[in-house]
């Protein structure tokens, strides 16, 4: 997830937080109609969910030197499915074992990242010779890396979260994450200002 998208999510969370706390003024209790209360709860729940999801996928792995990636193909099914998010940690070739799922650059030089299972690893003369293969693929990859180097090893996965990441990268999602909370915030403030006053709320008139 890009830094700009993280900023959009942060702004939307701030807006919804303001919406949630708008009616809590010092010494004032505001009776909120149940439809508006339901909308506010839904908006706050969405913001909290997006916030925790962003933290779990972006912030938490980076704190321990990890990285999150979205599965783009079915070559590792059923272990990893399209739309899953995997969390990688950086490991040395000497720490990798047969059966580990690792992420590496395509040996054919396409620049793409591949996440497949280790079938064989051998270290000789300062070089790690690795053979990998997707659980649902026919071909194997043979690639080398310095024994002192590092690459990603999958530690855990979050099913289907990648679809949310894809959606958040879309232009309409970015607009919605800012515009919808802003409109809710404005609408709540207008209702608070123009809501009907109950008789006697301003005190009894005297002749």
Phi and psi restraints in degrees (value plus and minus 20) as a CYANA .aco file:
   2 UNK   PHI     -93.6   -53.6
   2 UNK   PSI     143.5   183.5
   3 UNK   PHI     -83.5   -43.5
   3 UNK   PSI     -56.2   -16.2
   4 UNK   PHI     -84.6   -44.6
   4 UNK   PSI     -58.2   -18.2
   5 UNK   PHI     -88.2   -48.2
   5 UNK   PSI     -59.3   -19.3
   6 UNK   PHI     -80.3   -40.3
   6 UNK   PSI     -58.6   -18.6
   7 UNK   PHI     -85.8   -45.8
   7 UNK   PSI     -60.4   -20.4
   8 UNK   PHI     -81.1   -41.1
   8 UNK   PSI     -65.9   -25.9
   9 UNK   PHI     -82.0   -42.0
   9 UNK   PSI     -60.3   -20.3
  10 UNK   PHI     -83.5   -43.5
  10 UNK   PSI     -64.1   -24.1
  11 UNK   PHI     -83.4   -43.4
  11 UNK   PSI     -61.7   -21.7
  12 UNK   PHI     -85.0   -45.0
  12 UNK   PSI     -57.8   -17.8
  13 UNK   PHI     -84.2   -44.2
  13 UNK   PSI     -60.7   -20.7
  14 UNK   PHI     -83.5   -43.5
  14 UNK   PSI     -62.3   -22.3
  15 UNK   PHI     -82.8   -42.8
  15 UNK   PSI     -64.5   -24.5
  16 UNK   PHI     -87.8   -47.8
  16 UNK   PSI     -54.8   -14.8
  17 UNK   PHI     -82.6   -42.6
  17 UNK   PSI     -60.3   -20.3
  18 UNK   PHI     -83.6   -43.6
  18 UNK   PSI     -60.1   -20.1
  19 UNK   PHI     -81.7   -41.7
  19 UNK   PSI     -62.7   -22.7
  20 UNK   PHI     -85.7   -45.7
  20 UNK   PSI     -53.6   -13.6
  21 UNK   PHI    -117.8   -77.8
  21 UNK   PSI     -17.1    22.9
  22 UNK   PHI     -80.2   -40.2
  22 UNK   PSI     -57.7   -17.7
  23 UNK   PHI    -104.4   -64.4
  23 UNK   PSI     -24.3    15.7
  24 UNK   PHI    -115.6   -75.6
  24 UNK   PSI      60.6   100.6
  25 UNK   PHI    -120.6   -80.6
  25 UNK   PSI     130.1   170.1
  26 UNK   PHI     -80.9   -40.9
  26 UNK   PSI     101.1   141.1
  27 UNK   PHI      54.7    94.7
  27 UNK   PSI     -11.4    28.6
  28 UNK   PHI    -147.5  -107.5
  28 UNK   PSI     110.4   150.4
  29 UNK   PHI    -132.4   -92.4
  29 UNK   PSI     107.7   147.7
  30 UNK   PHI    -131.1   -91.1
  30 UNK   PSI     105.5   145.5
  31 UNK   PHI     -98.9   -58.9
  31 UNK   PSI      93.9   133.9
  32 UNK   PHI    -119.6   -79.6
  32 UNK   PSI     106.8   146.8
  33 UNK   PHI     -78.2   -38.2
  33 UNK   PSI     129.5   169.5
  34 UNK   PHI     -83.3   -43.3
  34 UNK   PSI     -54.5   -14.5
  35 UNK   PHI     -82.7   -42.7
  35 UNK   PSI     -62.1   -22.1
  36 UNK   PHI     -87.9   -47.9
  36 UNK   PSI     -56.8   -16.8
  37 UNK   PHI     -84.3   -44.3
  37 UNK   PSI     -58.3   -18.3
  38 UNK   PHI     -86.1   -46.1
  38 UNK   PSI     -62.3   -22.3
  39 UNK   PHI     -82.5   -42.5
  39 UNK   PSI     -61.5   -21.5
  40 UNK   PHI     -85.0   -45.0
  40 UNK   PSI     -62.3   -22.3
  41 UNK   PHI     -82.7   -42.7
  41 UNK   PSI     -62.1   -22.1
  42 UNK   PHI     -83.7   -43.7
  42 UNK   PSI     -62.1   -22.1
  43 UNK   PHI     -85.8   -45.8
  43 UNK   PSI     -62.6   -22.6
  44 UNK   PHI     -85.8   -45.8
  44 UNK   PSI     -61.1   -21.1
  45 UNK   PHI     -82.3   -42.3
  45 UNK   PSI     -61.3   -21.3
  46 UNK   PHI     -82.9   -42.9
  46 UNK   PSI     -64.9   -24.9
  47 UNK   PHI     -83.6   -43.6
  47 UNK   PSI     -61.1   -21.1
  48 UNK   PHI     -85.1   -45.1
  48 UNK   PSI     -62.6   -22.6
  49 UNK   PHI     -82.6   -42.6
  49 UNK   PSI     -66.0   -26.0
  50 UNK   PHI     -84.1   -44.1
  50 UNK   PSI     -59.1   -19.1
  51 UNK   PHI     -83.9   -43.9
  51 UNK   PSI     -67.0   -27.0
  52 UNK   PHI     -86.7   -46.7
  52 UNK   PSI     -57.9   -17.9
  53 UNK   PHI     -83.3   -43.3
  53 UNK   PSI     -63.2   -23.2
  54 UNK   PHI     -82.8   -42.8
  54 UNK   PSI     -62.4   -22.4
  55 UNK   PHI     -83.4   -43.4
  55 UNK   PSI     -64.8   -24.8
  56 UNK   PHI     -87.2   -47.2
  56 UNK   PSI     -53.4   -13.4
  57 UNK   PHI    -111.9   -71.9
  57 UNK   PSI     -52.6   -12.6
  58 UNK   PHI    -126.6   -86.6
  58 UNK   PSI     -75.3   -35.3
  59 UNK   PHI     -95.5   -55.5
  59 UNK   PSI     -71.1   -31.1
  60 UNK   PHI     -77.4   -37.4
  60 UNK   PSI     -68.8   -28.8
  61 UNK   PHI     -81.7   -41.7
  61 UNK   PSI     -58.0   -18.0
  62 UNK   PHI     -86.1   -46.1
  62 UNK   PSI     -46.2    -6.2
  63 UNK   PHI     -86.0   -46.0
  63 UNK   PSI     -45.2    -5.2
  64 UNK   PHI    -133.9   -93.9
  64 UNK   PSI       0.9    40.9
  65 UNK   PHI      57.2    97.2
  65 UNK   PSI      -2.7    37.3
  66 UNK   PHI    -113.8   -73.8
  66 UNK   PSI    -193.4  -153.4
  67 UNK   PHI    -174.5  -134.5
  67 UNK   PSI     124.1   164.1
  68 UNK   PHI    -125.9   -85.9
  68 UNK   PSI     119.8   159.8
  69 UNK   PHI    -157.0  -117.0
  69 UNK   PSI     131.0   171.0
  70 UNK   PHI    -122.4   -82.4
  70 UNK   PSI     113.4   153.4
  71 UNK   PHI     -92.9   -52.9
  71 UNK   PSI     105.7   145.7
  72 UNK   PHI    -127.0   -87.0
  72 UNK   PSI     -30.9     9.1
  73 UNK   PHI    -160.8  -120.8
  73 UNK   PSI     151.3   191.3
  74 UNK   PHI    -117.2   -77.2
  74 UNK   PSI       0.4    40.4
  75 UNK   PHI     -88.7   -48.7
  75 UNK   PSI     -35.5     4.5
  76 UNK   PHI    -132.4   -92.4
  76 UNK   PSI      -6.3    33.7
  77 UNK   PHI     -87.3   -47.3
  77 UNK   PSI     125.5   165.5
  78 UNK   PHI    -110.5   -70.5
  78 UNK   PSI     -20.5    19.5
  79 UNK   PHI     -83.5   -43.5
  79 UNK   PSI     -64.1   -24.1
  80 UNK   PHI    -148.7  -108.7
  80 UNK   PSI     110.2   150.2
  81 UNK   PHI    -132.7   -92.7
  81 UNK   PSI     139.2   179.2
  82 UNK   PHI     -76.8   -36.8
  82 UNK   PSI     111.7   151.7
  83 UNK   PHI      75.7   115.7
  83 UNK   PSI     -32.4     7.6
  84 UNK   PHI     -90.7   -50.7
  84 UNK   PSI     130.5   170.5
  85 UNK   PHI    -127.5   -87.5
  85 UNK   PSI     109.2   149.2
  86 UNK   PHI    -129.7   -89.7
  86 UNK   PSI     124.3   164.3
  87 UNK   PHI    -128.7   -88.7
  87 UNK   PSI      98.8   138.8
  88 UNK   PHI    -121.5   -81.5
  88 UNK   PSI     127.8   167.8
  89 UNK   PHI    -137.6   -97.6
  89 UNK   PSI     130.8   170.8
  90 UNK   PHI    -100.4   -60.4
  90 UNK   PSI     108.2   148.2
  91 UNK   PHI    -153.1  -113.1
  91 UNK   PSI     138.2   178.2
  92 UNK   PHI    -104.2   -64.2
  92 UNK   PSI     129.5   169.5
  93 UNK   PHI     -75.5   -35.5
  93 UNK   PSI     -48.7    -8.7
  94 UNK   PHI     -90.8   -50.8
  94 UNK   PSI     -36.7     3.3
  95 UNK   PHI    -115.4   -75.4
  95 UNK   PSI     -24.3    15.7
  96 UNK   PHI    -107.6   -67.6
  96 UNK   PSI     120.2   160.2
  97 UNK   PHI    -143.5  -103.5
  97 UNK   PSI     136.7   176.7
  98 UNK   PHI     -78.7   -38.7
  98 UNK   PSI     112.5   152.5
  99 UNK   PHI      83.5   123.5
  99 UNK   PSI     -38.8     1.2
 100 UNK   PHI     -87.4   -47.4
 100 UNK   PSI     128.0   168.0
 101 UNK   PHI    -119.9   -79.9
 101 UNK   PSI     103.1   143.1
 102 UNK   PHI    -146.1  -106.1
 102 UNK   PSI     138.8   178.8
 103 UNK   PHI    -135.4   -95.4
 103 UNK   PSI     111.0   151.0
 104 UNK   PHI    -169.0  -129.0
 104 UNK   PSI     144.3   184.3
 105 UNK   PHI     -95.7   -55.7
 105 UNK   PSI     123.0   163.0
 106 UNK   PHI     -76.3   -36.3
 106 UNK   PSI     102.2   142.2
 107 UNK   PHI     -80.5   -40.5
 107 UNK   PSI     -39.1     0.9
 108 UNK   PHI    -101.9   -61.9
 108 UNK   PSI     -20.5    19.5
 109 UNK   PHI      61.1   101.1
 109 UNK   PSI       2.2    42.2
 110 UNK   PHI     -97.4   -57.4
 110 UNK   PSI     -34.7     5.3
 111 UNK   PHI      66.9   106.9
 111 UNK   PSI     -25.0    15.0
 112 UNK   PHI     -99.8   -59.8
 112 UNK   PSI     136.2   176.2
 113 UNK   PHI    -117.6   -77.6
 113 UNK   PSI     117.1   157.1
 114 UNK   PHI    -138.4   -98.4
 114 UNK   PSI     116.7   156.7
 115 UNK   PHI    -138.3   -98.3
 115 UNK   PSI      83.0   123.0
 116 UNK   PHI    -155.7  -115.7
 116 UNK   PSI     152.4   192.4
 117 UNK   PHI    -110.5   -70.5
 117 UNK   PSI     120.5   160.5
 118 UNK   PHI     -94.5   -54.5
 118 UNK   PSI     106.0   146.0
 119 UNK   PHI    -121.7   -81.7
 119 UNK   PSI     -49.1    -9.1
 120 UNK   PHI    -178.7  -138.7
 120 UNK   PSI     123.6   163.6
 121 UNK   PHI    -162.9  -122.9
 121 UNK   PSI     111.1   151.1
 122 UNK   PHI    -159.6  -119.6
 122 UNK   PSI     111.7   151.7
 123 UNK   PHI    -130.0   -90.0
 123 UNK   PSI     105.0   145.0
 124 UNK   PHI    -169.4  -129.4
 124 UNK   PSI     115.0   155.0
 125 UNK   PHI      33.0    73.0
 125 UNK   PSI      21.7    61.7
 126 UNK   PHI      57.1    97.1
 126 UNK   PSI      -9.1    30.9
 127 UNK   PHI    -147.8  -107.8
 127 UNK   PSI     117.0   157.0
 128 UNK   PHI    -115.6   -75.6
 128 UNK   PSI     101.2   141.2
 129 UNK   PHI    -120.5   -80.5
 129 UNK   PSI      95.5   135.5
 130 UNK   PHI    -138.5   -98.5
 130 UNK   PSI     119.5   159.5
 131 UNK   PHI    -140.3  -100.3
 131 UNK   PSI     106.4   146.4
 132 UNK   PHI    -148.3  -108.3
 132 UNK   PSI     140.5   180.5
 133 UNK   PHI    -179.3  -139.3
 133 UNK   PSI     120.3   160.3
 134 UNK   PHI     -93.2   -53.2
 134 UNK   PSI     122.8   162.8
 135 UNK   PHI     -80.2   -40.2
 135 UNK   PSI     -48.4    -8.4
 136 UNK   PHI    -133.7   -93.7
 136 UNK   PSI       4.2    44.2
 137 UNK   PHI    -140.3  -100.3
 137 UNK   PSI     137.8   177.8
 138 UNK   PHI    -114.4   -74.4
 138 UNK   PSI     -56.5   -16.5
 139 UNK   PHI    -106.8   -66.8
 139 UNK   PSI     134.8   174.8
 140 UNK   PHI    -128.8   -88.8
 140 UNK   PSI     139.5   179.5
 141 UNK   PHI    -134.5   -94.5
 141 UNK   PSI     115.8   155.8
 142 UNK   PHI    -138.8   -98.8
 142 UNK   PSI     102.1   142.1
 143 UNK   PHI    -169.0  -129.0
 143 UNK   PSI     138.0   178.0
 144 UNK   PHI    -140.5  -100.5
 144 UNK   PSI     132.9   172.9
 145 UNK   PHI    -171.0  -131.0
 145 UNK   PSI     123.9   163.9
 146 UNK   PHI     -76.3   -36.3
 146 UNK   PSI     121.7   161.7
 147 UNK   PHI     -81.3   -41.3
 147 UNK   PSI     -42.3    -2.3
 148 UNK   PHI    -109.5   -69.5
 148 UNK   PSI     -21.1    18.9
 149 UNK   PHI    -101.8   -61.8
 149 UNK   PSI    -186.7  -146.7
 150 UNK   PHI    -174.9  -134.9
 150 UNK   PSI     139.0   179.0
 151 UNK   PHI    -173.7  -133.7
 151 UNK   PSI     158.9   198.9
 152 UNK   PHI    -107.3   -67.3
 152 UNK   PSI     121.0   161.0
 153 UNK   PHI    -142.6  -102.6
 153 UNK   PSI     110.8   150.8
 154 UNK   PHI     -89.5   -49.5
 154 UNK   PSI     104.2   144.2
 155 UNK   PHI    -118.5   -78.5
 155 UNK   PSI     -59.1   -19.1
 156 UNK   PHI    -181.3  -141.3
 156 UNK   PSI     147.9   187.9
 157 UNK   PHI    -149.7  -109.7
 157 UNK   PSI     134.9   174.9
 158 UNK   PHI    -139.1   -99.1
 158 UNK   PSI      86.9   126.9
 159 UNK   PHI     -79.3   -39.3
 159 UNK   PSI     111.9   151.9
 160 UNK   PHI      47.3    87.3
 160 UNK   PSI     -22.2    17.8
 161 UNK   PHI     -84.7   -44.7
 161 UNK   PSI     -43.0    -3.0
 162 UNK   PHI     -81.0   -41.0
 162 UNK   PSI     -50.2   -10.2
 163 UNK   PHI     -84.4   -44.4
 163 UNK   PSI     -57.7   -17.7
 164 UNK   PHI     -85.8   -45.8
 164 UNK   PSI     -59.3   -19.3
 165 UNK   PHI     -82.4   -42.4
 165 UNK   PSI     -63.8   -23.8
 166 UNK   PHI     -78.6   -38.6
 166 UNK   PSI     -65.8   -25.8
 167 UNK   PHI     -83.8   -43.8
 167 UNK   PSI     -60.3   -20.3
 168 UNK   PHI     -86.1   -46.1
 168 UNK   PSI     -43.2    -3.2
 169 UNK   PHI     -98.6   -58.6
 169 UNK   PSI     -32.2     7.8
 170 UNK   PHI     -94.7   -54.7
 170 UNK   PSI     132.7   172.7
 171 UNK   PHI     -83.8   -43.8
 171 UNK   PSI     -57.7   -17.7
 172 UNK   PHI     -87.7   -47.7
 172 UNK   PSI     -55.3   -15.3
 173 UNK   PHI     -86.0   -46.0
 173 UNK   PSI     -62.6   -22.6
 174 UNK   PHI     -84.0   -44.0
 174 UNK   PSI     -61.0   -21.0
 175 UNK   PHI     -85.6   -45.6
 175 UNK   PSI     -63.7   -23.7
 176 UNK   PHI     -84.5   -44.5
 176 UNK   PSI     -58.5   -18.5
 177 UNK   PHI     -83.9   -43.9
 177 UNK   PSI     -44.7    -4.7
 178 UNK   PHI    -118.1   -78.1
 178 UNK   PSI     -64.6   -24.6
 179 UNK   PHI     -90.2   -50.2
 179 UNK   PSI     -63.8   -23.8
 180 UNK   PHI     -82.8   -42.8
 180 UNK   PSI     -71.0   -31.0
 181 UNK   PHI     -80.7   -40.7
 181 UNK   PSI     -55.5   -15.5
 182 UNK   PHI     -84.7   -44.7
 182 UNK   PSI     -61.8   -21.8
 183 UNK   PHI     -86.5   -46.5
 183 UNK   PSI     -60.7   -20.7
 184 UNK   PHI     -82.2   -42.2
 184 UNK   PSI     -60.7   -20.7
 185 UNK   PHI     -83.1   -43.1
 185 UNK   PSI     -65.9   -25.9
 186 UNK   PHI     -85.6   -45.6
 186 UNK   PSI     -62.4   -22.4
 187 UNK   PHI     -83.8   -43.8
 187 UNK   PSI     -60.1   -20.1
 188 UNK   PHI     -85.2   -45.2
 188 UNK   PSI     -60.4   -20.4
 189 UNK   PHI     -86.1   -46.1
 189 UNK   PSI     -60.9   -20.9
 190 UNK   PHI     -84.3   -44.3
 190 UNK   PSI     -62.2   -22.2
 191 UNK   PHI     -82.3   -42.3
 191 UNK   PSI     -60.1   -20.1
 192 UNK   PHI     -83.7   -43.7
 192 UNK   PSI     -55.4   -15.4
 193 UNK   PHI     -97.0   -57.0
 193 UNK   PSI     -62.8   -22.8
 194 UNK   PHI    -122.0   -82.0
 194 UNK   PSI     -14.0    26.0
 195 UNK   PHI     -82.6   -42.6
 195 UNK   PSI     126.9   166.9
 196 UNK   PHI     -83.0   -43.0
 196 UNK   PSI     119.6   159.6
 197 UNK   PHI    -110.0   -70.0
 197 UNK   PSI     118.0   158.0
 198 UNK   PHI     -94.0   -54.0
 198 UNK   PSI     124.7   164.7
 199 UNK   PHI     -78.2   -38.2
 199 UNK   PSI     115.2   155.2
 200 UNK   PHI      68.6   108.6
 200 UNK   PSI     -25.5    14.5
 201 UNK   PHI     -87.3   -47.3
 201 UNK   PSI     -45.9    -5.9
 202 UNK   PHI    -117.8   -77.8
 202 UNK   PSI     -14.5    25.5
 203 UNK   PHI      80.6   120.6
 203 UNK   PSI     141.5   181.5
 204 UNK   PHI     -99.2   -59.2
 204 UNK   PSI     117.3   157.3
 205 UNK   PHI     -97.9   -57.9
 205 UNK   PSI     129.1   169.1
 206 UNK   PHI    -138.6   -98.6
 206 UNK   PSI     124.2   164.2
